[in-house]
Amino acid sequence: MSLTTERPDTEDGISPRQLLIEGLLNVGPALCAYFGLRLIGFSELHALMAATAVSATQGVVKMAWKRALDPVSLLVVPIFGVSLIIAWLTRDPRLSQVTNEVPGMLLGTYFLVSALIGKPLTELLVAKLWAGGVEKLAGEQGWTDADHGSYHRLHVHVSFWCGIFSLLFSGLMVVIIYSFSVDVVQAVNPVVSMFTTGGLIVGVVVAIRMYLRRKERALSGQ
């Protein structure tokens, strides 16, 4: 992940094309499973259960392929399991679809709480994905304590609004689930979620880069 002004967007980072491909690989199999089964006459409930099982299997395979415990997969795989159980017990596909929104709600809450307690999630993610990058940049530019404090406050604001946005989106999806047919929601939700998540990632990166550029110009002008 590259946040400095000296490197191209694609170097050491994730390009929009990569985000799109990864997003399609994440949502494509489940969509194919759902609408493939619907086309051959399966009910909404059974097609949804199959799609949920495919998504859960993807998460397990991803962890096995990487030979590492992926935090996101560790969160969503059990929730997909709960969604399957709810669908089986209640025979209500909409309730199962609502259950699938829980990861987004938890993520939004995590963003929000992390900002409120002064340990913004975006700052932790940047430190992990761009290990040592901020420290190196701060050393090169001679950041003061005030500069470090300003950088931290940026992440507090970014994490706060990421949390608000994620929770609002999850709430909107619940409204959509109960306003439209299961087929429509199943087609719209994964695609909208993919582009929303990608947009959120790009927005965070752009906000941090703009801040670092302003900081660089301000320090070079002193």
CYANA upper distance limits for C-alpha pairs under 8 A (distance plus 0.5 A):
  1 MET  CA     11 GLU  CA      7.91
  1 MET  CA     12 ASP  CA      5.35
  1 MET  CA     13 GLY  CA      4.26
  1 MET  CA     14 ILE  CA      7.28
  1 MET  CA    129 LEU  CA      6.43
  1 MET  CA    130 TRP  CA      5.96
  2 SER  CA      7 ARG  CA      7.24
  2 SER  CA      8 PRO  CA      8.32
  2 SER  CA      9 ASP  CA      7.43
  2 SER  CA     11 GLU  CA      7.11
  2 SER  CA     12 ASP  CA      6.17
  2 SER  CA     13 GLY  CA      6.07
  2 SER  CA    130 TRP  CA      7.38
  3 LEU  CA      7 ARG  CA      8.26
  3 LEU  CA    205 VAL  CA      7.63
  3 LEU  CA    208 ILE  CA      7.69
  3 LEU  CA    209 ARG  CA      5.93
  3 LEU  CA    212 LEU  CA      8.33
  4 THR  CA    209 ARG  CA      7.02
  4 THR  CA    212 LEU  CA      7.49
  4 THR  CA    213 ARG  CA      8.06
  5 THR  CA    209 ARG  CA      7.81
  5 THR  CA    212 LEU  CA      8.39
  5 THR  CA    213 ARG  CA      6.99
  7 ARG  CA     11 GLU  CA      7.07
  9 ASP  CA     13 GLY  CA      7.26
  9 ASP  CA     14 ILE  CA      8.34
  9 ASP  CA     15 SER  CA      7.26
 10 THR  CA     14 ILE  CA      6.57
 10 THR  CA     15 SER  CA      5.66
 14 ILE  CA     18 GLN  CA      6.51
 14 ILE  CA     19 LEU  CA      7.13
 15 SER  CA     19 LEU  CA      6.82
 16 PRO  CA     20 LEU  CA      6.66
 16 PRO  CA    198 GLY  CA      8.41
 17 ARG  CA     21 ILE  CA      6.72
 18 GLN  CA     22 GLU  CA      6.56
 19 LEU  CA     23 GLY  CA      6.46
 19 LEU  CA    198 GLY  CA      7.05
 20 LEU  CA     24 LEU  CA      6.63
 20 LEU  CA    198 GLY  CA      8.27
 21 ILE  CA     25 LEU  CA      6.68
 22 GLU  CA     26 ASN  CA      6.69
 23 GLY  CA     27 VAL  CA      6.80
 23 GLY  CA    194 MET  CA      6.23
 24 LEU  CA     28 GLY  CA      5.77
 24 LEU  CA    194 MET  CA      8.42
 25 LEU  CA     29 PRO  CA      7.53
 26 ASN  CA     30 ALA  CA      8.47
 26 ASN  CA     55 SER  CA      8.30
 26 ASN  CA     58 GLN  CA      8.27
 27 VAL  CA     31 LEU  CA      6.75
 27 VAL  CA     55 SER  CA      8.40
 27 VAL  CA    190 PRO  CA      6.53
 27 VAL  CA    191 VAL  CA      7.92
 27 VAL  CA    194 MET  CA      8.35
 28 GLY  CA     32 CYS  CA      6.60
 29 PRO  CA     33 ALA  CA      6.59
 29 PRO  CA     51 ALA  CA      8.34
 29 PRO  CA     54 VAL  CA      7.50
 29 PRO  CA     55 SER  CA      8.11
 30 ALA  CA     34 TYR  CA      6.64
 30 ALA  CA     50 ALA  CA      8.43
 30 ALA  CA     51 ALA  CA      5.03
 30 ALA  CA     52 THR  CA      7.41
 30 ALA  CA     54 VAL  CA      6.19
 30 ALA  CA     55 SER  CA      6.39
 31 LEU  CA     35 PHE  CA      6.65
 31 LEU  CA     51 ALA  CA      7.30
 31 LEU  CA    186 GLN  CA      8.04
 31 LEU  CA    187 ALA  CA      7.61
 32 CYS  CA     36 GLY  CA      6.04
 33 ALA  CA     37 LEU  CA      6.63
 33 ALA  CA     47 ALA  CA      7.68
 33 ALA  CA     50 ALA  CA      7.18
 33 ALA  CA     51 ALA  CA      5.92
 33 ALA  CA     54 VAL  CA      8.00
 34 TYR  CA     38 ARG  CA      6.76
 34 TYR  CA     47 ALA  CA      5.30
 34 TYR  CA     48 LEU  CA      6.39
 34 TYR  CA     50 ALA  CA      7.22
 34 TYR  CA     51 ALA  CA      5.71
 35 PHE  CA     39 LEU  CA      6.49
 35 PHE  CA     47 ALA  CA      7.86
 36 GLY  CA     40 ILE  CA      7.17
 37 LEU  CA     41 GLY  CA      6.96
 37 LEU  CA     42 PHE  CA      5.88
 37 LEU  CA     47 ALA  CA      6.12
 38 ARG  CA     42 PHE  CA      5.47
 38 ARG  CA     43 SER  CA      7.01
 38 ARG  CA     44 GLU  CA      7.42
 38 ARG  CA     47 ALA  CA      6.79
 42 PHE  CA     46 HIS  CA      6.82
 42 PHE  CA     47 ALA  CA      6.61
 43 SER  CA     47 ALA  CA      6.60
 44 GLU  CA     48 LEU  CA      6.44
 44 GLU  CA     93 PRO  CA      7.42
 44 GLU  CA    182 VAL  CA      7.37
 44 GLU  CA    183 ASP  CA      7.73
 45 LEU  CA     49 MET  CA      6.67
 45 LEU  CA     87 ALA  CA      7.59
 45 LEU  CA     91 ARG  CA      7.30
 45 LEU  CA     92 ASP  CA      7.58
 45 LEU  CA     93 PRO  CA      5.67
 46 HIS  CA     50 ALA  CA      6.70
 47 ALA  CA     51 ALA  CA      6.70
 48 LEU  CA     52 THR  CA      6.59
 48 LEU  CA     93 PRO  CA      7.43
 49 MET  CA     53 ALA  CA      6.65
 49 MET  CA     84 LEU  CA      6.38
 49 MET  CA     87 ALA  CA      7.52
 50 ALA  CA     54 VAL  CA      6.72
 51 ALA  CA     55 SER  CA      6.80
 52 THR  CA     56 ALA  CA      6.72
 52 THR  CA     80 PHE  CA      6.61
 52 THR  CA     83 SER  CA      8.11
 52 THR  CA     84 LEU  CA      7.38
 53 ALA  CA     57 THR  CA      6.59
 53 ALA  CA     80 PHE  CA      7.76
 53 ALA  CA     81 GLY  CA      8.26
 53 ALA  CA     84 LEU  CA      7.99
 54 VAL  CA     58 GLN  CA      6.68
 55 SER  CA     59 GLY  CA      6.98
 55 SER  CA     77 VAL  CA      8.40
 55 SER  CA     80 PHE  CA      8.04
 56 ALA  CA     60 VAL  CA      6.97
 56 ALA  CA     76 VAL  CA      7.99
 56 ALA  CA     77 VAL  CA      5.50
 56 ALA  CA     78 PRO  CA      8.49
 56 ALA  CA     80 PHE  CA      6.39
 56 ALA  CA     81 GLY  CA      7.80
 57 THR  CA     61 VAL  CA      6.56
 57 THR  CA     77 VAL  CA      8.45
 58 GLN  CA     62 LYS  CA      6.49
 59 GLY  CA     63 MET  CA      6.94
 59 GLY  CA     73 SER  CA      5.62
 59 GLY  CA     74 LEU  CA      8.43
 59 GLY  CA     76 VAL  CA      8.17
 59 GLY  CA     77 VAL  CA      6.67
 60 VAL  CA     64 ALA  CA      6.74
 60 VAL  CA     73 SER  CA      7.66
 60 VAL  CA     77 VAL  CA      7.80
 61 VAL  CA     65 TRP  CA      6.42
 62 LYS  CA     66 LYS  CA      6.67
 62 LYS  CA     73 SER  CA      8.41
 63 MET  CA     67 ARG  CA      6.20
 63 MET  CA     68 ALA  CA      6.04
 63 MET  CA     69 LEU  CA      6.20
 63 MET  CA     70 ASP  CA      6.45
 63 MET  CA     73 SER  CA      7.79
 64 ALA  CA     68 ALA  CA      7.45
 69 LEU  CA     73 SER  CA      8.18
 69 LEU  CA     74 LEU  CA      7.47
 70 ASP  CA     74 LEU  CA      6.54
 71 PRO  CA     75 LEU  CA      6.77
 72 VAL  CA     76 VAL  CA      6.72
 73 SER  CA     77 VAL  CA      6.14
 74 LEU  CA     78 PRO  CA      7.50
 75 LEU  CA     79 ILE  CA      7.27
 75 LEU  CA    103 PRO  CA      7.52
 76 VAL  CA     80 PHE  CA      6.53
 76 VAL  CA    103 PRO  CA      6.77
 77 VAL  CA     81 GLY  CA      6.82
 78 PRO  CA     82 VAL  CA      6.76
 79 ILE  CA     83 SER  CA      6.57
 79 ILE  CA     99 THR  CA      7.85
 79 ILE  CA    100 ASN  CA      7.45
 79 ILE  CA    102 VAL  CA      8.03
 79 ILE  CA    103 PRO  CA      8.09
 80 PHE  CA     84 LEU  CA      6.73
 80 PHE  CA     99 THR  CA      8.48
 80 PHE  CA    100 ASN  CA      7.16
 81 GLY  CA     85 ILE  CA      6.89
 82 VAL  CA     86 ILE  CA      6.62
 82 VAL  CA     99 THR  CA      8.23
 83 SER  CA     87 ALA  CA      6.59
 83 SER  CA     96 SER  CA      5.57
 83 SER  CA     97 GLN  CA      8.08
 83 SER  CA     99 THR  CA      6.15
 83 SER  CA    100 ASN  CA      7.07
 84 LEU  CA     88 TRP  CA      6.64
 84 LEU  CA     96 SER  CA      7.59
 85 ILE  CA     89 LEU  CA      6.57
 86 ILE  CA     90 THR  CA      6.26
 86 ILE  CA     91 ARG  CA      8.09
 86 ILE  CA     92 ASP  CA      8.30
 86 ILE  CA     95 LEU  CA      7.93
 86 ILE  CA     96 SER  CA      6.59
 87 ALA  CA     91 ARG  CA      5.60
 87 ALA  CA     92 ASP  CA      6.17
 87 ALA  CA     93 PRO  CA      6.39
 87 ALA  CA     95 LEU  CA      7.70
 87 ALA  CA     96 SER  CA      5.83
 92 ASP  CA     96 SER  CA      7.10
 93 PRO  CA     97 GLN  CA      6.74
 93 PRO  CA    182 VAL  CA      7.63
 94 ARG  CA     98 VAL  CA      6.76
 94 ARG  CA    177 ILE  CA      6.91
 94 ARG  CA    178 TYR  CA      7.52
 94 ARG  CA    182 VAL  CA      7.13
 95 LEU  CA     99 THR  CA      6.79
 96 SER  CA    100 ASN  CA      7.03
 97 GLN  CA    101 GLU  CA      7.42
 97 GLN  CA    177 ILE  CA      7.72
 98 VAL  CA    102 VAL  CA      7.77
 98 VAL  CA    174 VAL  CA      6.55
 98 VAL  CA    177 ILE  CA      7.72
101 GLU  CA    105 MET  CA      6.98
101 GLU  CA    170 SER  CA      6.69
101 GLU  CA    173 MET  CA      8.20
101 GLU  CA    174 VAL  CA      8.21
102 VAL  CA    106 LEU  CA      6.59
103 PRO  CA    107 LEU  CA      6.55
104 GLY  CA    108 GLY  CA      6.56
104 GLY  CA    166 SER  CA      6.91
104 GLY  CA    167 LEU  CA      7.67
104 GLY  CA    170 SER  CA      6.72
105 MET  CA    109 THR  CA      6.63
105 MET  CA    166 SER  CA      7.32
105 MET  CA    167 LEU  CA      6.04
105 MET  CA    170 SER  CA      6.54
106 LEU  CA    110 TYR  CA      6.55
107 LEU  CA    111 PHE  CA      6.71
107 LEU  CA    163 GLY  CA      7.79
107 LEU  CA    166 SER  CA      7.83
108 GLY  CA    112 LEU  CA      6.69
108 GLY  CA    162 CYS  CA      7.33
108 GLY  CA    163 GLY  CA      4.51
108 GLY  CA    164 ILE  CA      7.10
108 GLY  CA    165 PHE  CA      7.92
108 GLY  CA    166 SER  CA      5.26
108 GLY  CA    167 LEU  CA      5.71
109 THR  CA    113 VAL  CA      6.48
109 THR  CA    163 GLY  CA      6.45
109 THR  CA    167 LEU  CA      7.65
110 TYR  CA    114 SER  CA      6.39
110 TYR  CA    121 LEU  CA      8.12
110 TYR  CA    163 GLY  CA      7.61
111 PHE  CA    115 ALA  CA      6.83
111 PHE  CA    120 PRO  CA      7.39
111 PHE  CA    121 LEU  CA      6.33
111 PHE  CA    122 THR  CA      8.43
111 PHE  CA    159 SER  CA      5.73
111 PHE  CA    160 PHE  CA      6.65
111 PHE  CA    162 CYS  CA      6.87
111 PHE  CA    163 GLY  CA      5.09
112 LEU  CA    116 LEU  CA      6.82
112 LEU  CA    159 SER  CA      6.88
112 LEU  CA    160 PHE  CA      5.34
112 LEU  CA    161 TRP  CA      8.04
112 LEU  CA    162 CYS  CA      7.92
112 LEU  CA    163 GLY  CA      5.05
112 LEU  CA    164 ILE  CA      7.30
113 VAL  CA    117 ILE  CA      6.67
113 VAL  CA    160 PHE  CA      8.40
114 SER  CA    118 GLY  CA      6.73
114 SER  CA    119 LYS  CA      5.48
114 SER  CA    120 PRO  CA      5.14
114 SER  CA    121 LEU  CA      6.30
114 SER  CA    156 VAL  CA      8.42
114 SER  CA    159 SER  CA      7.80
114 SER  CA    160 PHE  CA      8.38
115 ALA  CA    119 LYS  CA      6.32
115 ALA  CA    120 PRO  CA      5.00
115 ALA  CA    121 LEU  CA      7.72
115 ALA  CA    155 HIS  CA      8.25
115 ALA  CA    156 VAL  CA      5.25
115 ALA  CA    157 HIS  CA      7.62
115 ALA  CA    159 SER  CA      6.14
115 ALA  CA    160 PHE  CA      5.81
116 LEU  CA    120 PRO  CA      8.41
116 LEU  CA    156 VAL  CA      8.08
116 LEU  CA    160 PHE  CA      7.94
118 GLY  CA    156 VAL  CA      7.14
119 LYS  CA    123 GLU  CA      8.15
119 LYS  CA    124 LEU  CA      8.33
119 LYS  CA    156 VAL  CA      7.92
120 PRO  CA    124 LEU  CA      7.28
120 PRO  CA    155 HIS  CA      6.33
120 PRO  CA    156 VAL  CA      5.68
120 PRO  CA    159 SER  CA      6.16
120 PRO  CA    160 PHE  CA      8.41
121 LEU  CA    125 LEU  CA      6.69
121 LEU  CA    155 HIS  CA      8.30
121 LEU  CA    159 SER  CA      6.68
122 THR  CA    126 VAL  CA      6.61
122 THR  CA    155 HIS  CA      6.50
122 THR  CA    158 VAL  CA      7.79
122 THR  CA    159 SER  CA      6.34
122 THR  CA    204 VAL  CA      8.43
123 GLU  CA    127 ALA  CA      6.66
123 GLU  CA    152 HIS  CA      7.83
123 GLU  CA    155 HIS  CA      6.19
124 LEU  CA    128 LYS  CA      6.77
125 LEU  CA    129 LEU  CA      6.47
126 VAL  CA    130 TRP  CA      5.96
126 VAL  CA    131 ALA  CA      7.95
127 ALA  CA    131 ALA  CA      5.66
127 ALA  CA    132 GLY  CA      7.39
127 ALA  CA    133 GLY  CA      8.10
127 ALA  CA    134 VAL  CA      7.91
130 TRP  CA    134 VAL  CA      8.02
132 GLY  CA    136 LYS  CA      6.54
133 GLY  CA    137 LEU  CA      6.63
134 VAL  CA    138 ALA  CA      6.46
135 GLU  CA    139 GLY  CA      6.64
136 LYS  CA    140 GLU  CA      6.70
137 LEU  CA    141 GLN  CA      6.62
138 ALA  CA    142 GLY  CA      6.18
138 ALA  CA    143 TRP  CA      5.51
139 GLY  CA    143 TRP  CA      7.05
141 GLN  CA    216 GLU  CA      7.79
141 GLN  CA    219 LEU  CA      7.55
143 TRP  CA    147 ASP  CA      5.92
143 TRP  CA    148 HIS  CA      7.14
144 THR  CA    148 HIS  CA      6.94
145 ASP  CA    149 GLY  CA      6.62
146 ALA  CA    150 SER  CA      6.59
147 ASP  CA    151 TYR  CA      6.71
148 HIS  CA    152 HIS  CA      6.71
149 GLY  CA    153 ARG  CA      6.70
150 SER  CA    154 LEU  CA      6.79
151 TYR  CA    155 HIS  CA      7.19
152 HIS  CA    156 VAL  CA      6.91
153 ARG  CA    157 HIS  CA      6.81
154 LEU  CA    158 VAL  CA      6.66
154 LEU  CA    208 ILE  CA      8.29
155 HIS  CA    159 SER  CA      6.31
156 VAL  CA    160 PHE  CA      6.55
157 HIS  CA    161 TRP  CA      6.80
158 VAL  CA    162 CYS  CA      6.59
158 VAL  CA    204 VAL  CA      7.38
158 VAL  CA    207 ALA  CA      8.40
159 SER  CA    163 GLY  CA      6.64
160 PHE  CA    164 ILE  CA      6.85
161 TRP  CA    165 PHE  CA      6.45
162 CYS  CA    166 SER  CA      6.53
162 CYS  CA    200 LEU  CA      7.79
163 GLY  CA    167 LEU  CA      6.66
164 ILE  CA    168 LEU  CA      6.62
165 PHE  CA    169 PHE  CA      6.57
166 SER  CA    170 SER  CA      6.67
167 LEU  CA    171 GLY  CA      6.63
168 LEU  CA    172 LEU  CA      6.59
169 PHE  CA    173 MET  CA      6.67
170 SER  CA    174 VAL  CA      6.91
171 GLY  CA    175 VAL  CA      7.02
172 LEU  CA    176 ILE  CA      6.75
173 MET  CA    177 ILE  CA      6.53
173 MET  CA    189 ASN  CA      7.91
174 VAL  CA    178 TYR  CA      7.08
175 VAL  CA    179 SER  CA      6.64
176 ILE  CA    180 PHE  CA      6.54
176 ILE  CA    185 VAL  CA      7.60
177 ILE  CA    181 SER  CA      7.87
177 ILE  CA    182 VAL  CA      7.60
177 ILE  CA    185 VAL  CA      6.45
180 PHE  CA    184 VAL  CA      6.89
180 PHE  CA    185 VAL  CA      7.00
181 SER  CA    185 VAL  CA      6.81
182 VAL  CA    186 GLN  CA      6.48
183 ASP  CA    187 ALA  CA      6.78
184 VAL  CA    188 VAL  CA      6.60
185 VAL  CA    189 ASN  CA      6.02
186 GLN  CA    190 PRO  CA      7.46
187 ALA  CA    191 VAL  CA      7.64
188 VAL  CA    192 VAL  CA      6.48
189 ASN  CA    193 SER  CA      6.35
190 PRO  CA    194 MET  CA      6.51
191 VAL  CA    195 PHE  CA      6.89
192 VAL  CA    196 THR  CA      6.41
193 SER  CA    197 THR  CA      6.44
194 MET  CA    198 GLY  CA      6.64
195 PHE  CA    199 GLY  CA      6.39
196 THR  CA    200 LEU  CA      6.58
197 THR  CA    201 ILE  CA      6.77
198 GLY  CA    202 VAL  CA      6.68
199 GLY  CA    203 GLY  CA      6.41
200 LEU  CA    204 VAL  CA      6.70
201 ILE  CA    205 VAL  CA      6.80
202 VAL  CA    206 VAL  CA      6.53
203 GLY  CA    207 ALA  CA      6.57
204 VAL  CA    208 ILE  CA      6.78
205 VAL  CA    209 ARG  CA      6.57
206 VAL  CA    210 MET  CA      6.51
207 ALA  CA    211 TYR  CA      6.77
208 ILE  CA    212 LEU  CA      6.72
209 ARG  CA    213 ARG  CA      6.58
210 MET  CA    214 ARG  CA      6.68
211 TYR  CA    215 LYS  CA      6.59
212 LEU  CA    216 GLU  CA      6.49
213 ARG  CA    217 ARG  CA      6.68
214 ARG  CA    218 ALA  CA      6.55
215 LYS  CA    219 LEU  CA      6.60
216 GLU  CA    220 SER  CA      6.54
217 ARG  CA    221 GLY  CA      6.60
218 ALA  CA    222 GLN  CA      7.20
